[in-house]
Amino acid sequence: MAIQAEGLRKEYRGTRALRGVDLAVPSGTVLGLLGPNGAGKTTTVRMLATLLAPDGGRAEVAGYDVVRQPHEVRRRIGLAGQYAAVDELLTGRENLTLIGTLLHLGRAAARERAAQLLDRFELTGAGDRPARTYSGGMRRRLDLAACLVARPAVLFLDEPTTGLDPVSRMSLWTAVRDLVADGVTVLLTTQYLEEADQLADRIAVVESGRVIADGTPDELKRKTGEERLEIAVTHPADLPAAVSALRRVTAAEPLADDATRTLSLTVDGGTDTIAAVAAALHAADIAVTDFALRRPTLDEVFVSLTGRSA
């Protein structure tokens, strides 16, 4: 395990921020840490990154204890917070070279590493411009590049795409996927459920300082609800006939919505049920404008588990 935590606890002035968090993240995977504001996500990241001492429990990152061996942990991790931590007066190249120098890579090696990262994050063309001239997406990419100067084994991303436009967000997603393909382990906290769905191998949902659910995105969706078949008929007058046709081929009761001209029913027989429904509608000569299998979304998982919207 690249990250392993057992019973992490933290209290601030009588308020229990963490109440015993357990995490296990295999090497070369992405764990998405989801939860409402104040759930304890950032506190967990700060503990694992050795920026905050736990009041109880234990944790290891890259094989080292975060309390007893913090220096060894820091040598093997990268951390990108919610806001890009770059020096706006320096150029992108100077930002990265400075970090390499501070990490004792040597001047030549630091310059070479900076050039590699500028190329990797498509910043070479802007590398000699001051960082203050960068767009929000470019700053986030530079910030992520800065985290990778020392080639960390574990990367913590605390809401890395907050405030970015959709194109910049997708660009950062691509960069994260490339890192994981190279063997980097990522712990990602995010408010964007689509982001977790796209990137995370497993998801842990945190509520009131505890992990209340853990699993792959598909596992969590299955726990929340069944797959549903949604059908929109072309003519509103066909709804009653469509309901009758579906009742003959499935045990699930079709739900009809006159306002949207749609039918919805749970699918428990896989493709056999879908084929039978399509054949029944065709036999009854009912025209449809939409025929789709719908699975629960992570938004629905979030609401179901926490009782509030994302």
VOBA-1610 file (N, C-alpha, C; in pm, whole numbers, padded with zeros to 5 digits, always signed):
BEGIN
Met+00083-00119+00000Met+00000+00000+00000Met+00087+00125+00000Ala+00058+00217-00089Ala+00131+00344-00091Ala+00086+00434+00024Ile-00043+00424+00060Ile-00098+00500+00173Ile-00180+00405+00258Gln-00154+00406+00387Gln-00234+00323+00479Gln-00257+00401+00607Ala-00382+00420+00643Ala-00418+00493+00764Ala-00516+00411+00845Glu-00499+00414+00976Glu-00587+00340+01066Glu-00626+00429+01183Gly-00754+00457+01195Gly-00808+00528+01311Gly-00757+00669+01331Leu-00731+00743+01222Leu-00682+00880+01237Leu-00785+00968+01306Arg-00740+01042+01408Arg-00830+01130+01482Arg-00765+01268+01497Lys-00851+01370+01496Lys-00803+01506+01516Lys-00913+01590+01577Glu-00875+01673+01675Glu-00972+01758+01743Glu-00921+01902+01744Tyr-01011+01996+01712Tyr-00978+02138+01717Tyr-01067+02206+01819Arg-01010+02249+01930Arg-01083+02326+02032Arg-01217+02261+02066Gly-01212+02135+02093Gly-01332+02063+02133Gly-01416+02010+02019Thr-01381+02045+01895Thr-01455+01995+01778Thr-01377+01879+01716Arg-01443+01767+01700Arg-01376+01648+01647Arg-01382+01652+01494Ala-01269+01687+01434Ala-01262+01698+01288Ala-01252+01561+01223Leu-01174+01471+01283Leu-01164+01333+01235Leu-01195+01239+01351Arg-01276+01136+01321Arg-01323+01047+01426Arg-01280+00902+01404Gly-01166+00883+01340Gly-01117+00748+01315Gly-01125+00711+01168Val-01041+00775+01087Val-01042+00753+00943Val-00947+00639+00906Asp-00998+00544+00829Asp-00919+00432+00778Asp-00911+00444+00626Leu-00790+00433+00571Leu-00770+00439+00427Leu-00665+00337+00386Ala-00678+00282+00266Ala-00577+00193+00210Ala-00573+00218+00060Val-00458+00266+00010Val-00444+00303-00131Val-00329+00223-00192Pro-00358+00130-00281Pro-00250+00054-00346Pro-00164+00144-00435Ser-00040+00107-00452Ser+00052+00183-00537Ser+00000+00190-00680Gly+00021+00306-00743Gly-00016+00323-00882Gly-00164+00336-00908Thr-00241+00377-00806Thr-00385+00395-00822Thr-00425+00534-00775Val-00552+00569-00799Val-00607+00698-00756Val-00720+00672-00658Leu-00710+00734-00541Leu-00821+00731-00444Leu-00886+00868-00445Gly-01016+00872-00472Gly-01092+00996-00465Gly-01153+01009-00327Leu-01123+01119-00260Leu-01178+01145-00126Leu-01288+01249-00141Leu-01413+01205-00122Leu-01528+01293-00140Leu-01593+01323-00007Gly-01661+01435-00001Gly-01735+01469+00119Gly-01776+01615+00115Pro-01880+01651+00191Pro-01922+01791+00195Pro-01818+01878+00263Asn-01834+02009+00252Asn-01741+02101+00319Asn-01740+02073+00469Gly-01620+02070+00527Gly-01608+02045+00670Gly-01612+01899+00708Ala-01610+01809+00611Ala-01619+01666+00641Ala-01488+01610+00695Gly-01376+01677+00667Gly-01246+01630+00714Gly-01149+01591+00604Lys-01181+01624+00478Lys-01096+01583+00366Lys-00958+01650+00374Thr-00957+01783+00386Thr-00829+01855+00388Thr-00749+01821+00514Thr-00815+01802+00626Thr-00745+01762+00748Thr-00676+01628+00728Thr-00742+01536+00661Thr-00682+01405+00633Thr-00558+01420+00546Val-00569+01501+00440Val-00454+01522+00351Val-00338+01586+00426Arg-00366+01685+00509Arg-00259+01753+00584Arg-00189+01658+00679Met-00262+01565+00737Met-00199+01466+00825Met-00109+01372+00746Leu-00160+01322+00635Leu-00083+01227+00555Leu+00041+01294+00495Ala+00033+01425+00471Ala+00146+01499+00414Ala+00239+01554+00522Thr+00219+01515+00648Thr+00302+01552+00764Thr+00292+01699+00800Leu+00189+01770+00753Leu+00172+01910+00789Leu+00092+01928+00918Leu+00033+01820+00964Leu-00052+01824+01082Leu-00036+01692+01156Ala-00014+01700+01287Ala+00004+01577+01366Ala-00131+01523+01409Pro-00155+01393+01394Pro-00282+01336+01440Pro-00286+01328+01592Asp-00406+01333+01647Asp-00424+01314+01791Asp-00434+01167+01827Gly-00458+01084+01727Gly-00467+00941+01751Gly-00465+00866+01619Gly-00441+00734+01628Gly-00432+00654+01508Gly-00291+00656+01451Arg-00274+00592+01338Arg-00143+00588+01274Arg-00159+00589+01123Ala-00052+00628+01054Ala-00057+00630+00908Ala+00084+00611+00853Glu+00091+00543+00739Glu+00215+00528+00665Glu+00195+00574+00522Val+00293+00647+00471Val+00291+00692+00333Val+00423+00649+00269Ala+00415+00579+00156Ala+00534+00526+00088Ala+00618+00440+00182Gly+00551+00375+00277Gly+00620+00282+00366Gly+00678+00344+00491Tyr+00655+00473+00514Tyr+00713+00542+00629Tyr+00604+00603+00716Asp+00627+00598+00847Asp+00530+00650+00944Asp+00530+00803+00941Val+00412+00862+00932Val+00403+01008+00916Val+00442+01084+01043Val+00437+01017+01159Val+00473+01082+01285Val+00619+01057+01319Arg+00663+00933+01309Arg+00799+00897+01349Arg+00903+00923+01241Gln+00860+00924+01113Gln+00956+00941+01003Gln+00908+01047+00903Pro+00873+01167+00952Pro+00816+01268+00862Pro+00911+01310+00749His+01042+01316+00777His+01137+01360+00674His+01142+01260+00559Glu+01134+01131+00591Glu+01134+01029+00486Glu+01006+01037+00403Val+00895+01066+00469Val+00769+01082+00397Val+00777+01199+00300Arg+00828+01313+00350Arg+00833+01435+00268Arg+00922+01417+00145Arg+01024+01334+00157Arg+01112+01310+00042Arg+01043+01235-00070Arg+00928+01173-00040Arg+00864+01085-00137Arg+00725+01131-00180Ile+00686+01251-00139Ile+00552+01298-00174Ile+00555+01432-00245Gly+00444+01462-00314Gly+00419+01594-00368Gly+00281+01638-00321Leu+00261+01768-00305Leu+00133+01820-00256Leu+00094+01943-00335Ala-00024+01939-00395Ala-00081+02056-00462Ala-00208+02094-00386Gly-00209+02215-00330Gly-00324+02259-00252Gly-00435+02313-00341Gln-00529+02380-00278Gln-00646+02429-00352Gln-00612+02548-00442Tyr-00502+02615-00415Tyr-00464+02731-00495Tyr-00319+02714-00540Ala-00292+02753-00663Ala-00158+02735-00721Ala-00055+02813-00639Ala+00047+02743-00591Ala+00152+02805-00509Ala+00274+02830-00596Val+00266+02931-00682Val+00378+02966-00769Val+00417+03112-00743Asp+00544+03142-00767Asp+00593+03279-00752Asp+00560+03354-00880Glu+00471+03452-00870Glu+00424+03521-00989Glu+00530+03611-01052Leu+00634+03647-00977Leu+00737+03733-01032Leu+00839+03655-01115Leu+00847+03526-01090Leu+00941+03441-01164Leu+00872+03383-01288Thr+00953+03345-01385Thr+00897+03275-01501Thr+00864+03132-01462Gly+00790+03063-01548Gly+00760+02924-01521Gly+00887+02842-01507Arg+00984+02867-01596Arg+01111+02793-01591Arg+01187+02822-01463Glu+01186+02950-01422Glu+01257+02987-01299Glu+01192+02926-01176Asn+01058+02918-01175Asn+00989+02854-01063Asn+01036+02711-01045Leu+01039+02636-01155Leu+01076+02494-01147Leu+01224+02476-01118Thr+01307+02561-01177Thr+01452+02550-01154Thr+01485+02582-01009Leu+01416+02682-00952Leu+01439+02718-00812Leu+01408+02600-00721Ile+01296+02534-00745Ile+01259+02419-00661Ile+01363+02308-00673Gly+01408+02281-00796Gly+01511+02180-00815Gly+01639+02213-00741Thr+01675+02343-00742Thr+01795+02385-00671Thr+01779+02367-00520Leu+01662+02404-00468Leu+01636+02388-00324Leu+01636+02241-00283Leu+01603+02154-00378Leu+01604+02010-00350Leu+01741+01948-00373His+01842+02033-00396His+01981+01989-00411His+02003+01900-00532Leu+01930+01929-00641Leu+01953+01853-00763Leu+02081+01899-00834Gly+02128+02018-00801Gly+02237+02079-00875Gly+02180+02168-00984Arg+02251+02274-01021Arg+02195+02372-01114Arg+02164+02312-01250Ala+02259+02235-01304Ala+02239+02177-01437Ala+02122+02080-01437Ala+02116+01992-01336Ala+02007+01893-01327Ala+01874+01962-01303Ala+01874+02072-01225Ala+01750+02145-01198Ala+01697+02208-01326Arg+01788+02266-01408Arg+01745+02325-01535Arg+01692+02218-01631Glu+01757+02104-01633Glu+01713+01995-01720Glu+01576+01942-01677Arg+01557+01927-01547Arg+01428+01878-01496Arg+01318+01979-01525Ala+01348+02108-01512Ala+01249+02212-01543Ala+01207+02204-01688Ala+01302+02187-01778Ala+01271+02177-01921Ala+01183+02055-01949Gln+01213+01942-01884Gln+01132+01821-01902Gln+00987+01844-01859Leu+00969+01909-01745Leu+00834+01929-01693Leu+00757+02034-01773Leu+00823+02137-01819Leu+00757+02235-01904Leu+00705+02169-02031Asp+00785+02079-02085Asp+00743+02007-02206Asp+00627+01913-02175Arg+00636+01844-02063Arg+00533+01746-02028Arg+00397+01813-02008Phe+00396+01932-01952Phe+00270+02000-01923Phe+00237+02108-02026Glu+00300+02099-02142Glu+00272+02188-02254Glu+00286+02335-02215Leu+00395+02366-02146Leu+00421+02502-02102Leu+00551+02557-02158Thr+00614+02484-02248Thr+00744+02527-02301Thr+00734+02666-02365Gly+00628+02688-02442Gly+00612+02816-02510Gly+00597+02933-02414Ala+00544+02905-02294Ala+00525+03011-02195Ala+00630+03004-02084Gly+00727+02916-02101Gly+00822+02890-01993Gly+00903+03010-01951Asp+00929+03105-02041Asp+01012+03220-02008Asp+00930+03348-01985Arg+00800+03329-01967Arg+00713+03442-01929Arg+00690+03441-01778Pro+00671+03558-01717Pro+00639+03561-01573Pro+00509+03484-01545Ala+00505+03416-01434Ala+00388+03335-01401Ala+00263+03419-01383Arg+00279+03548-01354Arg+00161+03634-01337Arg+00083+03651-01467Thr+00146+03621-01580Thr+00078+03633-01710Thr+00005+03504-01748Tyr+00014+03401-01666Tyr-00046+03271-01697Tyr-00196+03274-01668Ser-00270+03195-01744Ser-00412+03174-01713Ser-00424+03083-01591Gly-00547+03070-01539Gly-00568+02984-01423Gly-00527+02840-01450Gly-00562+02789-01568Gly-00527+02652-01602Gly-00377+02633-01615Met-00308+02732-01670Met-00162+02724-01684Met-00095+02726-01546Arg-00147+02807-01455Arg-00090+02812-01321Arg-00107+02678-01249Arg-00224+02616-01269Arg-00246+02487-01203Arg-00151+02382-01259Arg-00127+02387-01391Arg-00033+02291-01451Arg+00110+02316-01402Leu+00145+02445-01389Leu+00278+02477-01336Leu+00290+02430-01191Asp+00185+02447-01114Asp+00184+02403-00975Asp+00201+02252-00967Leu+00132+02180-01054Leu+00144+02035-01056Leu+00285+01994-01098Ala+00340+02065-01197Ala+00477+02037-01240Ala+00575+02057-01124Ala+00551+02162-01045Ala+00640+02190-00931Ala+00639+02076-00830Cys+00523+02011-00816Cys+00512+01898-00723Cys+00592+01777-00770Leu+00626+01775-00898Leu+00688+01656-00956Leu+00838+01671-00979Val+00894+01785-00940Val+01037+01806-00963Val+01119+01694-00900Ala+01080+01650-00780Ala+01155+01548-00708Ala+01109+01405-00740Arg+01024+01390-00842Arg+00972+01258-00882Arg+00911+01183-00762Pro+00804+01238-00704Pro+00744+01174-00586Pro+00674+01044-00622Ala+00669+00954-00524Ala+00597+00828-00541Ala+00449+00846-00513Val+00417+00943-00428Val+00278+00968-00387Val+00248+01117-00406Leu+00134+01145-00466Leu+00094+01283-00493Leu-00041+01311-00429Phe-00048+01419-00350Phe-00173+01462-00288Phe-00226+01582-00365Leu-00348+01572-00415Leu-00411+01681-00489Leu-00538+01722-00413Asp-00533+01838-00352Asp-00646+01886-00271Asp-00728+01984-00354Glu-00838+01933-00412Glu-00926+02012-00498Glu-00846+02087-00604Pro-00773+02015-00689Pro-00679+02080-00781Pro-00743+02157-00895Thr-00870+02132-00926Thr-00930+02200-01041Thr-01035+02303-01000Thr-01035+02343-00874Thr-01130+02445-00828Thr-01114+02573-00908Gly-01224+02620-00966Gly-01223+02746-01039Gly-01177+02737-01183Leu-01140+02619-01230Leu-01093+02607-01368Leu-01210+02589-01464Asp-01191+02635-01587Asp-01292+02613-01690Asp-01285+02467-01735Pro-01390+02417-01803Pro-01395+02275-01842Pro-01275+02228-01924Val-01224+02311-02014Val-01110+02269-02097Val-00985+02254-02012Ser-00960+02349-01922Ser-00843+02341-01834Ser-00856+02223-01740Arg-00978+02196-01694Arg-01000+02082-01604Arg-00966+01951-01675Met-01012+01935-01798Met-00985+01812-01871Met-00837+01797-01903Ser-00769+01909-01925Ser-00625+01906-01948Ser-00551+01855-01825Leu-00596+01899-01707Leu-00534+01853-01584Leu-00565+01706-01560Trp-00687+01663-01595Trp-00722+01520-01583Trp-00626+01434-01665Thr-00597+01479-01786Thr-00504+01405-01872Thr-00368+01394-01807Ala-00321+01503-01747Ala-00191+01503-01680Ala-00190+01404-01564Val-00298+01399-01487Val-00306+01306-01374Val-00306+01161-01424Arg-00381+01133-01530Arg-00382+00997-01586Arg-00242+00955-01630Asp-00170+01046-01692Asp-00034+01015-01737Asp+00057+00983-01619Leu+00042+01057-01510Leu+00123+01032-01391Leu+00096+00894-01333Val-00032+00858-01326Val-00069+00727-01272Val-00016+00616-01362Ala-00020+00638-01493Ala+00035+00539-01587Ala+00184+00519-01563Asp+00252+00622-01511Asp+00395+00611-01480Asp+00420+00550-01343Gly+00313+00515-01270Gly+00330+00448-01140Gly+00310+00536-01019Val+00276+00665-01038Val+00253+00753-00924Val+00119+00720-00859Thr+00115+00723-00727Thr-00010+00704-00652Thr-00068+00842-00621Val-00199+00856-00640Val-00263+00988-00622Val-00377+00977-00523Leu-00378+01069-00426Leu-00496+01087-00340Leu-00556+01221-00378Leu-00679+01217-00425Leu-00746+01334-00481Leu-00868+01370-00398Thr-00872+01493-00348Thr-00997+01542-00289Thr-01060+01635-00391Thr-01189+01629-00404Thr-01256+01710-00505Thr-01401+01734-00468Gln-01454+01846-00515Gln-01596+01877-00502Gln-01670+01837-00629Tyr-01594+01804-00735Tyr-01655+01771-00863Tyr-01670+01619-00873Leu-01794+01571-00864Leu-01815+01427-00865Leu-01779+01366-00999Glu-01798+01441-01106Glu-01759+01391-01237Glu-01608+01366-01242Glu-01533+01451-01173Glu-01387+01437-01168Glu-01348+01306-01101Ala-01411+01276-00988Ala-01384+01150-00919Ala-01423+01032-01006Asp-01535+01043-01075Asp-01581+00935-01161Asp-01482+00910-01274Gln-01422+01016-01326Gln-01328+01005-01437Gln-01193+00950-01394Leu-01145+00988-01276Leu-01007+00962-01239Leu-00987+00851-01136Ala-01081+00835-01044Ala-01056+00750-00927Ala-01077+00602-00955Asp-00980+00521-00907Asp-00998+00376-00908Asp-01092+00334-00796Arg-01077+00402-00682Arg-01167+00379-00568Arg-01205+00514-00510Ile-01318+00516-00442Ile-01368+00639-00380Ile-01400+00612-00234Ala-01358+00705-00147Ala-01397+00701-00007Ala-01480+00826+00021Val-01599+00806+00075Val-01687+00919+00107Val-01673+00949+00256Val-01637+01074+00287Val-01615+01116+00425Val-01731+01204+00469Glu-01781+01177+00588Glu-01890+01258+00646Glu-01865+01271+00795Ser-01862+01394+00844Ser-01842+01422+00987Ser-01719+01351+01043Gly-01611+01351+00966Gly-01485+01297+01015Gly-01471+01147+01010Arg-01562+01079+00938Arg-01554+00934+00925Arg-01573+00893+00781Val-01513+00780+00742Val-01538+00722+00610Val-01668+00642+00620Ile-01771+00686+00547Ile-01901+00619+00557Ile-01926+00525+00440Ala-01842+00532+00336Ala-01856+00439+00223Ala-01724+00434+00148Asp-01695+00316+00092Asp-01569+00296+00021Asp-01592+00192-00088Gly-01541+00219-00206Gly-01555+00123-00315Gly-01522+00185-00448Thr-01530+00107-00554Thr-01511+00163-00687Thr-01633+00249-00721Pro-01621+00339-00818Pro-01739+00418-00857Pro-01858+00329-00894Asp-01833+00219-00965Asp-01943+00131-01005Asp-02007+00064-00883Glu-01924+00022-00786Glu-01978-00041-00666Glu-02067+00055-00589Leu-02024+00179-00576Leu-02104+00276-00502Leu-02234+00308-00574Lys-02229+00312-00707Lys-02351+00337-00784Lys-02450+00222-00768Arg-02399+00100-00767Arg-02489-00015-00752Arg-02553-00018-00615Lys-02479+00027-00513Lys-02535+00030-00378Lys-02648+00132-00367Thr-02638+00238-00446Thr-02736+00347-00436Thr-02868+00312-00503Gly-02862+00243-00615Gly-02987+00212-00685Gly-02962+00123-00804Glu-03071+00069-00858Glu-03062-00021-00971Glu-03056+00057-01102Glu-03013-00013-01206Glu-03018+00045-01339Glu-03164+00059-01382Arg-03193+00165-01456Arg-03328+00189-01503Arg-03328+00210-01653Leu-03431+00158-01717Leu-03450+00180-01860Leu-03547+00295-01877Glu-03507+00397-01951Glu-03592+00513-01973Glu-03627+00523-02121Ile-03757+00533-02148Ile-03807+00533-02286Ile-03897+00654-02305Ala-03873+00730-02410Ala-03959+00843-02445Ala-04037+00806-02571Val-04170+00809-02561Val-04252+00775-02678Val-04276+00900-02761Thr-04294+00878-02890Thr-04313+00991-02982Thr-04447+01060-02962His-04553+00980-02941His-04688+01034-02929His-04742+01013-02788Pro-04783+01118-02718Pro-04834+01104-02582Pro-04947+01003-02570Ala-05029+00991-02673Ala-05142+00899-02666Ala-05099+00753-02659Asp-04972+00725-02691Asp-04922+00587-02689Asp-04877+00541-02551Leu-04873+00632-02454Leu-04822+00593-02321Leu-04899+00477-02258Pro-05034+00481-02253Pro-05106+00368-02192Pro-05077+00235-02262Ala-05072+00237-02395Ala-05044+00113-02469Ala-04902+00065-02441Ala-04808+00159-02426Ala-04670+00121-02396Ala-04660+00056-02258Val-04731+00112-02160Val-04732+00053-02026Val-04785-00090-02031Ser-04895-00111-02102Ser-04954-00244-02114Ser-04859-00342-02181Ala-04788-00295-02286Ala-04694-00382-02357Ala-04579-00423-02266Leu-04530-00330-02185Leu-04416-00361-02099Leu-04455-00451-01983Arg-04575-00437-01932Arg-04620-00523-01823Arg-04622-00671-01864Arg-04638-00696-01993Arg-04644-00835-02040Arg-04506-00902-02047Val-04399-00821-02049Val-04266-00881-02068Val-04171-00859-01951Thr-04213-00784-01850Thr-04124-00761-01736Thr-04202-00760-01606Ala-04136-00804-01500Ala-04201-00806-01368Ala-04201-00668-01304Ala-04111-00582-01348Ala-04103-00447-01292Ala-04220-00363-01341Glu-04276-00282-01250Glu-04388-00196-01288Glu-04338-00072-01358Pro-04378-00047-01485Pro-04335+00074-01555Pro-04396+00199-01490Leu-04316+00302-01480Leu-04363+00430-01429Leu-04377+00527-01546Ala-04495+00584-01562Ala-04522+00672-01675Ala-04528+00817-01629Asp-04469+00906-01710Asp-04473+01049-01683Asp-04537+01116-01804Asp-04664+01159-01788Asp-04736+01219-01899Asp-04670+01348-01948Ala-04614+01426-01857Ala-04557+01556-01894Ala-04438+01541-01988Thr-04355+01437-01965Thr-04234+01420-02047Thr-04248+01308-02150Arg-04364+01241-02151Arg-04391+01130-02243Arg-04289+01016-02225Thr-04250+00991-02099Thr-04148+00889-02074Thr-04200+00775-01988Leu-04136+00661-02005Leu-04159+00544-01922Leu-04026+00507-01857Ser-04033+00460-01734Ser-03913+00421-01662Ser-03939+00291-01588Leu-03846+00196-01595Leu-03860+00073-01520Leu-03723+00019-01483Thr-03714-00050-01369Thr-03588-00108-01326Thr-03554-00227-01414Val-03423-00246-01433Val-03376-00354-01519Val-03301-00454-01431Asp-03358-00573-01415Asp-03291-00674-01334Asp-03254-00798-01414Gly-03286-00798-01542Gly-03255-00915-01623Gly-03150-00890-01728Gly-03078-00777-01715Gly-02971-00746-01809Gly-03021-00724-01950Thr-02942-00769-02047Thr-02975-00745-02187Thr-03101-00819-02230Asp-03135-00930-02162Asp-03257-01003-02198Asp-03380-00915-02177Thr-03382-00842-02064Thr-03495-00753-02036Thr-03500-00640-02138Ile-03384-00583-02170Ile-03380-00472-02266Ile-03431-00518-02402Ala-03387-00636-02445Ala-03431-00689-02575Ala-03580-00716-02576Ala-03631-00771-02464Ala-03774-00802-02457Ala-03859-00675-02461Val-03812-00570-02393Val-03885-00443-02393Val-03886-00383-02534Ala-03773-00384-02601Ala-03766-00328-02736Ala-03858-00405-02831Ala-03859-00537-02819Ala-03943-00619-02906Ala-04091-00594-02879Ala-04128-00577-02750Ala-04267-00554-02715Ala-04317-00420-02770Leu-04235-00318-02762Leu-04274-00187-02816Leu-04286-00192-02968His-04196-00265-03032His-04202-00278-03177His-04328-00354-03220Ala-04359-00462-03146Ala-04478-00542-03180Ala-04606-00461-03162Ala-04607-00368-03065Ala-04725-00285-03041Ala-04728-00162-03130Asp-04629-00150-03219Asp-04622-00039-03316Asp-04617+00096-03244Ile-04534+00102-03140Ile-04520+00226-03063Ile-04386+00291-03100Ala-04391+00411-03153Ala-04270+00482-03194Ala-04206+00548-03071Val-04074+00541-03064Val-04002+00602-02951Val-03897+00700-03004Thr-03872+00804-02925Thr-03770+00902-02961Thr-03642+00883-02880Asp-03652+00808-02770Asp-03532+00784-02689Asp-03549+00651-02617Phe-03439+00577-02608Phe-03440+00445-02545Phe-03302+00430-02481Ala-03293+00449-02348Ala-03161+00455-02285Ala-03159+00382-02152Leu-03044+00318-02125Leu-03021+00255-01996Leu-02950+00356-01907Arg-03008+00382-01793Arg-02954+00485-01704Arg-02908+00424-01573Arg-02783+00456-01535Arg-02729+00410-01408Arg-02728+00526-01310Pro-02729+00497-01179Pro-02717+00606-01082Pro-02588+00684-01104Thr-02591+00813-01082Thr-02472+00896-01094Thr-02405+00910-00958Leu-02280+00958-00958Leu-02213+00982-00830Leu-02283+01092-00752Asp-02350+01184-00821Asp-02428+01285-00750Asp-02535+01218-00665Glu-02603+01120-00722Glu-02707+01048-00648Glu-02647+00966-00535Val-02528+00910-00559Val-02458+00838-00452Val-02428+00933-00337Phe-02377+01050-00370Phe-02340+01150-00270Phe-02461+01190-00187Val-02571+01220-00254Val-02692+01261-00182Val-02744+01147-00096Ser-02742+01026-00150Ser-02792+00911-00077Ser-02710+00886+00051Leu-02577+00902+00042Leu-02491+00870+00155Leu-02483+00982+00258Thr-02482+01107+00210Thr-02460+01218+00302Thr-02587+01296+00335Gly-02693+01276+00256Gly-02816+01348+00280Gly-02814+01491+00231Arg-02710+01526+00151Arg-02704+01662+00097Arg-02642+01657-00042Ser-02668+01764-00118Ser-02618+01768-00255Ser-02471+01807-00255Ala-02404+01778-00369Ala-02263+01813-00379Ala-02243+01963-00388
//
